């Protein structure tokens, strides 16, 4: 096989995880704001009506929780300006492209270390998976959480580059990084450390001065947010959470105890990181390299590892109050996978001769396996998230039983682009079922109702079923419809993962039998509600009310304090 043909084949293989990633993203992504996303609507409202440049600057740079999310706000404004409306799918696209933008950096590192294109093969299979589902499908978080990692890596790499222009670009990128997410501030001391170790006094001095300016600007008018609970975790629990954070990539591995797997593999990765840091520092101090780029590789990897370890420390300390299980959540997995990739670089770069191809081939196999595990394991998360977003939108859109979209022509009401959703077809059926208890074209609703349990608890209304077996994806599944004399509420019934490895991987049965809906009373206005079930199966839909009712009393929703 010629070298050109081999390059084409490898390029096509490298594109495969990219195509899979964006295909799956496109299937579940929906233009509906999630949590902090709503703040972007307010930003556009005030920014569009700001009359002075001082107002616009303040709106762009003002604090959001502990962060300054100017990068996200700027992209949101550009999207609104270009399309006449804000589309959260566009923000997700921007964030996911930022995630993708790290791969050329890995290519550059491997190429400059005289590794073939084949050595890049494991990286996109590790880097582009559904393990990052929460950031993938959340407009603001996609830009913030993916963007801060990509910008930090490129900034660290460019600031130690031999040429002047990349260094100047890194000074600009450093400012953009800290305006993307709070932990982007780490790029300033890390960049200073790398420049100090590289013994470039002029660059170090300029970096230090500019860092002082950036820090002053960031913390000017800064107010400590009150939203995070005080950590009551013991020192041992914090250590356990720290290791689990570092090993969180392993959650999708098909074992019985996922948290334990993250914890154990986190310990291994931590020891690997300590080993790399110590040996790298020793080599940098000795400064005996066969070529100059080996030194750049060591400096870059040192900075990246310290960025990961420091971010882990910040997250564990500030988020342990939410519980240790939350430290392996999808939102933070990018740091675990990043540490895994750095470990891969230190494994593959020193290898020479005939050993290279067998090592890489084995790692490619493991990377593909991890990719498959991630998509199978986290598909249920993407499915449940989409259902949560669509039903949330239903509940804040329809305030009465007319089920008519508000005819609001104000600027504020039309900031977000209107997007078709599955429940548009449900609206006439909901009215019909409310009058005559049943509507639709799907059979078996009475059996579904009989096999479900309905229980009013102190704070929630719980609907459970252990026999529902549909494997349909996207918007299909079961929803809970509540009807009072004044309005309707629609809530999703969540599915759980299939724990049978045989059914999961061979038959593509992603869901375990049954469903569960836990509906907080705080999400509803007081009143007596009839309880109905909605089943969506592709084009078939049915709604059934029987003799289930729930009395909802006046309940206040406990909302976290925010500064936006």
C-alpha positions in Angstrom: 0.0 0.0 0.0 1.3 3.4 -0.9 1.9 6.1 1.7 -0.8 8.3 0.1 -3.4 5.5 0.2 -2.6 4.8 3.8 -3.0 8.4 4.7 -6.4 8.5 3.0 -7.6 5.4 4.9 -6.3 6.7 8.3 -8.0 10.0 7.6 -11.3 8.3 7.0 -11.0 6.3 10.2 -10.2 9.4 12.1 -13.4 11.0 10.7 -15.5 8.1 11.8 -15.7 9.1 15.6 -16.4 12.7 14.5 -19.3 11.6 12.3 -20.7 9.4 15.0 -20.4 12.1 17.6 -22.2 14.8 15.6 -24.8 12.3 14.3 -25.8 11.3 17.8 -25.6 14.9 19.0 -28.0 16.0 16.1 -30.5 13.2 17.0 -31.0 14.4 20.6 -30.1 18.1 20.6 -33.0 20.5 20.8 -33.4 24.2 20.9 -34.7 24.5 24.5 -32.8 26.4 27.2 -31.6 24.4 30.3 -31.1 26.2 33.6 -28.4 28.8 33.2 -29.3 29.1 29.5 -32.2 31.3 30.4 -29.7 34.0 31.5 -28.6 34.4 27.9 -32.1 35.5 27.0 -31.9 38.3 29.6 -28.5 39.2 28.4 -29.7 39.7 24.8 -32.7 41.6 26.0 -30.7 44.2 27.9 -27.7 44.2 25.5 -30.0 45.0 22.5 -31.5 47.9 24.4 -28.3 49.2 26.0 -27.6 52.8 24.9 -24.0 53.3 25.9 -20.8 51.4 25.3 -20.3 51.3 29.1 -23.6 49.4 29.6 -22.7 47.0 26.8 -19.3 46.3 28.4 -20.8 45.7 31.8 -23.4 43.3 30.4 -20.8 41.4 28.5 -18.4 41.0 31.4 -20.6 40.9 34.5 -20.4 37.9 36.8 -22.3 34.7 36.4 -22.1 32.6 39.5 -18.4 32.5 40.2 -17.6 32.8 36.4 -17.4 35.5 33.8 -18.9 34.0 30.7 -18.2 36.7 28.2 -17.2 34.2 25.5 -20.6 32.5 25.8 -22.4 35.8 25.8 -20.5 37.1 22.8 -21.3 33.9 20.8 -24.9 34.1 21.8 -25.1 37.7 20.6 -23.4 36.9 17.3 -25.9 34.1 16.8 -28.8 36.4 17.5 -27.4 39.1 15.2 -26.8 36.6 12.4 -30.1 34.7 12.5 -32.4 37.2 14.1 -33.1 34.8 17.0 -31.1 32.9 19.5 -30.8 29.1 18.8 -29.4 27.0 21.6 -28.4 24.3 19.1 -26.1 26.8 17.5 -24.4 27.4 20.9 -24.1 23.6 21.4 -22.5 23.4 18.0 -20.0 26.1 18.9 -19.1 24.3 22.1 -18.7 20.9 20.4 -16.5 22.5 17.7 -14.3 23.9 20.4 -14.0 20.3 21.8 -13.1 19.1 18.3 -10.4 21.9 18.0 -8.1 20.1 20.5 -7.5 17.2 18.0 -5.3 19.3 15.7 -3.2 20.1 18.8 -2.6 16.4 19.5 -1.8 15.9 15.8 0.8 18.7 16.0 2.4 17.2 19.2 2.7 13.7 17.7 3.9 15.0 14.3 6.6 17.2 15.8 7.7 14.2 17.9 8.1 12.2 14.6 5.1 9.9 15.1 3.0 8.7 12.2 -0.6 9.7 11.6 -1.5 6.2 12.9 -0.5 7.4 16.4 -3.3 9.9 16.4 -5.9 7.2 15.8 -6.9 6.4 19.5 -7.4 10.1 20.4 -10.7 10.9 18.7 -12.2 7.6 19.9 -11.4 8.7 23.5 -12.2 12.4 23.0 -15.5 12.3 21.1 -18.0 10.2 23.0 -21.4 10.5 24.6 -19.6 10.5 28.0 -19.8 14.3 27.7 -23.6 14.2 27.1 -24.5 17.0 29.6 -22.2 19.5 28.0 -23.0 18.3 24.5 -26.7 19.2 24.9 -26.4 22.3 27.0 -25.8 25.5 25.1 -24.0 27.6 27.7 -22.1 24.6 29.3 -20.9 23.4 25.9 -19.1 26.7 25.2 -18.0 27.2 28.8 -16.8 23.7 29.8 -15.5 22.5 26.5 -14.2 26.0 25.6 -12.1 26.5 28.7 -10.3 23.2 28.2 -9.5 23.8 24.5 -8.5 27.4 25.1 -6.3 26.5 28.0 -4.5 23.8 26.1 -3.8 26.0 23.1 -2.7 28.9 25.3 -0.2 26.8 27.1 1.1 25.3 23.9 1.5 28.6 22.1 3.0 30.5 25.0 6.1 28.2 25.0 6.4 28.1 21.2 9.8 29.2 19.8 8.3 31.8 17.6 7.0 35.3 18.7 3.7 35.4 16.9 2.3 32.2 18.6 3.4 33.7 22.0 1.5 37.0 21.2 -1.6 34.9 20.3 -1.3 33.1 23.6 -1.5 36.4 25.5 -4.8 37.1 23.8 -6.1 33.6 24.2 -5.2 33.8 28.0 -7.7 36.7 28.3 -10.4 34.8 26.4 -9.8 31.7 28.5 -10.4 33.4 31.8 -13.6 35.0 30.3 -14.9 31.6 29.4 -14.9 29.8 32.8 -13.6 30.5 36.3 -11.0 27.7 36.2 -9.6 29.4 33.1 -7.7 31.6 35.6 -5.4 28.7 36.2 -3.9 29.4 32.8 -2.2 32.5 34.2 0.0 30.8 36.9 0.5 27.8 34.8 1.7 29.8 31.8 4.0 31.8 34.1 5.5 28.5 35.5 6.1 27.1 32.0 7.8 30.3 30.9 9.9 30.4 34.1 11.0 26.8 33.5 11.8 27.7 29.8 14.1 30.4 31.2 12.7 33.1 28.8 12.9 36.1 31.1 11.3 38.7 28.7 8.3 36.5 28.0 7.9 35.6 31.7 8.0 39.3 32.6 5.4 40.3 30.0 3.2 37.3 30.9 3.4 38.2 34.6 2.5 41.9 34.0 -0.5 41.0 31.8 -1.6 38.3 34.2 -1.8 40.9 37.0 -3.9 43.1 34.7 -6.2 40.2 33.9 -6.6 39.2 37.5 -7.4 42.8 38.6 -10.0 43.1 35.8 -11.6 39.7 36.7 -11.9 40.3 40.4 -12.9 44.0 40.2 -16.6 44.1 41.4 -16.4 40.3 42.1 -18.8 39.0 44.7 -18.5 35.5 46.2 -21.6 33.5 45.2 -23.8 31.8 47.8 -25.1 28.9 45.8 -22.7 26.2 46.8 -23.4 24.3 50.0 -20.8 24.0 52.7 -18.8 20.7 52.3 -19.4 18.4 55.2 -17.3 15.6 53.7 -14.4 14.2 55.8 -10.8 14.4 54.6 -11.0 10.7 53.5 -14.2 11.4 51.6 -12.6 14.3 49.8 -9.6 12.1 48.8 -12.1 9.5 47.6 -14.0 12.1 45.6 -10.8 13.5 44.2 -9.7 10.1 42.9 -13.1 9.3 41.5 -13.1 12.6 39.7 -9.8 11.8 38.0 -11.0 8.3 37.1 -14.6 9.3 36.1 -14.0 8.3 32.5 -14.4 4.7 33.7 -18.1 5.1 34.6 -19.3 3.6 31.4 -17.2 0.4 31.8 -19.6 -2.5 32.3 -18.9 -3.4 35.9 -21.3 -3.7 38.9 -19.9 -0.8 40.9 -19.2 2.2 38.7 -18.1 4.6 41.4 -15.6 2.1 42.7 -14.2 1.6 39.2 -13.8 5.4 38.8 -12.1 5.5 42.3 -9.6 2.7 41.6 -8.7 3.9 38.1 -8.5 7.4 39.4 -5.8 6.3 41.9 -3.9 4.7 39.0 -4.2 7.9 36.9 -3.1 10.0 39.8 0.0 7.9 40.3 0.7 8.1 36.6 0.3 11.9 36.7 2.6 12.2 39.7 5.2 10.0 37.9 5.0 12.1 34.7 5.2 15.4 36.7 8.3 14.3 38.6 10.2 12.8 35.7 9.3 15.8 33.5 10.5 18.3 36.0 13.8 16.3 36.3 14.3 16.4 32.5 13.4 20.1 32.3 15.9 21.0 35.0 18.6 18.9 33.4 17.7 20.4 30.0 19.3 17.5 28.1 17.1 16.9 25.1 17.8 15.3 21.7 15.8 18.1 20.0 14.0 21.3 21.1 10.5 20.0 20.6 10.9 17.3 23.2 11.3 20.1 25.8 8.1 21.8 24.5 6.3 18.6 24.8 7.4 18.1 28.4 6.5 21.7 29.3 3.1 21.4 27.7 2.2 18.1 29.3 3.4 19.4 32.7 1.1 22.4 32.4 -1.8 20.3 31.2 -1.5 17.8 34.1 -1.2 20.6 36.7 -4.3 22.2 35.1 -6.2 18.9 35.5 -5.1 18.3 39.1 -5.8 21.8 40.1 -9.2 21.9 38.5 -10.0 18.6 40.2 -9.0 20.1 43.6 -11.2 23.1 43.0 -14.2 21.1 41.9 -14.0 18.5 44.7 -13.6 21.2 47.4 -16.4 23.4 46.1 -18.9 20.6 45.0 -18.4 17.9 47.6 -21.4 19.4 49.4 -23.6 18.1 46.7 -22.5 14.5 47.3 -19.5 12.5 46.0 -21.5 10.8 43.3 -21.8 14.1 41.6 -18.1 14.3 41.1 -18.2 11.6 38.4 -20.9 13.4 36.5 -20.7 13.9 32.8 -20.0 17.6 33.2 -16.5 17.0 34.6 -15.5 13.8 32.6 -13.5 15.8 30.1 -10.7 16.3 32.7 -10.5 12.5 33.3 -10.3 11.8 29.6 -7.7 14.5 29.1 -5.5 12.9 31.7 -5.9 9.6 30.0 -4.8 11.1 26.7 -1.7 12.7 28.3 -0.8 9.3 29.8 -1.2 7.9 26.2 1.2 10.5 24.8 3.8 9.6 27.4 3.4 6.0 26.5 3.6 6.3 22.8 6.1 9.1 22.2 9.2 7.3 23.6 8.4 4.1 21.7 10.7 3.5 18.7 11.0 0.8 16.0 8.8 -2.2 15.4 7.1 -2.0 18.8 5.2 1.2 17.9 2.5 -0.3 15.7 1.5 -3.2 18.0 1.3 -0.8 21.0 -0.9 1.7 19.1 -3.1 -1.1 17.6 -3.8 -2.4 21.1 -4.6 1.1 22.3 -6.8 1.8 19.3 -8.8 -1.4 20.2 -9.2 -0.2 23.8 -10.2 3.3 22.6 -12.9 1.9 20.3 -14.1 -0.3 23.1 -14.3 2.7 25.4 -16.2 4.6 22.7 -18.7 1.9 22.3 -19.2 1.5 26.1 -19.8 5.3 26.4 -22.4 5.5 23.7 -24.3 2.5 25.1 -24.1 3.6 28.7 -24.9 7.3 28.3 -27.6 7.0 25.6 -30.2 6.7 28.4 -28.9 10.0 29.9 -29.3 11.9 26.6 -32.8 10.4 26.1 -33.9 11.4 29.7 -32.5 14.9 29.3 -34.3 15.6 26.0 -37.6 14.5 27.6 -37.0 16.7 30.6 -36.3 19.8 28.4 -39.3 19.3 26.2 -41.8 18.8 29.1 -40.3 21.8 31.0 -41.0 23.9 28.0 -44.5 22.6 27.8 -45.2 23.5 31.4 -43.8 27.1 31.2 -45.6 27.7 27.8 -49.2 26.7 28.5 -50.6 28.4 31.5 -54.3 27.4 30.9 -56.3 24.6 29.4 -56.6 26.4 26.0 -53.2 25.0 25.1 -52.7 27.9 22.8 -49.2 29.4 22.2 -49.1 32.9 23.7 -49.6 35.6 21.0 -46.8 37.7 22.5 -45.1 39.9 19.9 -42.8 41.7 22.3 -39.1 41.7 21.8 -38.4 39.6 24.9 -40.9 36.9 23.9 -39.2 36.4 20.5 -35.5 36.3 21.4 -35.3 32.5 21.1 -36.0 30.9 17.7 -39.3 28.9 17.7 -38.7 25.1 17.4 -41.2 22.3 16.6 -41.5 19.8 19.4 -43.2 16.4 19.6 -46.0 17.7 21.9 -47.4 20.0 19.1 -49.2 16.9 17.8 -50.4 16.0 21.3 -52.3 19.2 22.0 -55.6 18.3 20.4 -55.4 14.8 21.9 -54.8 16.2 25.4 -58.0 18.3 25.1 -59.9 15.3 23.8 -58.6 12.9 26.5 -59.5 15.5 29.2 -63.1 15.4 28.0 -63.6 11.7 27.4 -60.6 10.1 29.4 -59.0 8.5 26.3 -57.6 9.7 23.0 -55.1 8.4 20.4 -54.3 5.4 18.2 -52.1 3.2 20.4 -53.4 0.1 22.1 -52.6 -1.4 25.5 -53.1 1.8 27.5 -55.4 0.1 30.1 -52.8 -2.6 30.7 -50.0 0.1 31.0 -52.1 1.9 33.5 -53.0 -1.2 35.5 -49.3 -2.2 35.7 -48.3 1.2 37.0 -48.3 2.3 40.6 -49.3 5.8 41.8 -48.1 7.1 45.2 -48.4 10.5 46.8 -45.4 11.2 49.0 -44.6 14.1 51.3 -42.9 16.2 48.6 -43.4 14.3 45.4 -45.9 12.3 43.4 -44.3 9.1 42.2 -45.5 6.9 39.2 -43.6 3.6 38.7 -43.8 0.7 36.3 -41.7 -2.4 36.1 -43.0 -4.0 32.9 -42.9 -1.4 30.2 -40.4 -2.7 27.6 -40.3 -0.2 24.6 -36.8 0.4 23.2 -37.8 3.3 21.0 -35.6 6.4 21.3 -35.7 10.2 21.0 -39.2 11.5 22.1 -40.8 8.1 22.4 -41.8 6.7 25.8 -44.2 7.5 28.6 -45.2 10.9 30.0 -47.4 11.8 33.0 -50.2 14.2 32.2 -51.8 16.1 35.1 -55.1 18.0 34.6 -56.8 20.4 37.0 -59.7 22.7 36.4 -57.2 25.4 35.4 -54.3 23.9 33.5 -52.3 20.9 32.4 -48.8 19.7 33.4 -46.6 17.3 31.5 -43.8 15.4 33.1 -41.4 12.8 31.8 -41.1 9.2 32.9 -37.4 8.4 33.1 -35.9 5.1 32.0 -33.0 3.3 33.5 -30.1 1.5 31.9 -30.3 -2.2 30.9 -27.8 -4.0 33.2 -27.8 -7.1 31.0 -24.6 -6.8 28.9 -25.8 -9.4 26.5 -29.1 -7.6 25.7 -27.3 -4.2 25.7 -24.5 -5.0 23.3 -26.0 -7.7 21.2 -29.7 -6.8 21.0 -29.3 -3.0 21.5 -31.8 -3.1 24.4 -30.7 0.2 26.1 -33.5 0.4 28.6 -34.3 -1.8 31.5 -38.0 -2.7 31.8 -40.2 -0.1 33.4 -40.1 3.6 34.1 -40.3 6.1 37.0 -41.6 9.6 37.3 -40.9 11.6 40.5 -42.9 14.8 40.2 -42.2 17.6 42.8 -45.3 19.3 44.1 -43.2 22.5 44.0 -43.3 22.4 40.2 -47.1 22.7 40.2 -49.8 25.2 41.4 -52.1 24.0 44.1 -55.2 22.1 43.1 -56.8 18.7 42.5 -55.3 17.0 39.5 -56.5 14.0 37.4 -53.5 11.8 36.6 -53.1 10.4 33.1 -50.5 8.5 31.1 -49.3 9.5 27.7 -47.5 6.9 25.5 -45.6 7.9 22.4 -44.3 5.2 20.1 -43.1 6.8 16.9 -46.1 8.1 15.1 -48.5 6.3 17.5 -49.7 8.2 20.5 -52.3 7.6 23.2 -53.5 9.3 26.3 -55.6 7.7 29.1 -57.1 9.0 32.3 -58.5 6.6 34.9 -59.4 7.1 38.6 -56.1 8.5 39.8 -56.0 11.9 41.4 -53.5 13.9 43.4 -54.1 16.9 45.7 -51.3 19.4 45.4 -51.0 22.0 48.2 -49.2 25.3 48.1 -45.5 24.5 48.1 -42.5 26.8 47.7 -39.7 25.7 45.5 -36.3 25.9 47.0 -34.2 27.8 44.5 -30.5 28.3 44.8 -29.3 31.9 45.1 -27.8 33.2 41.9 -26.3 36.5 40.8 -27.8 36.5 37.3 
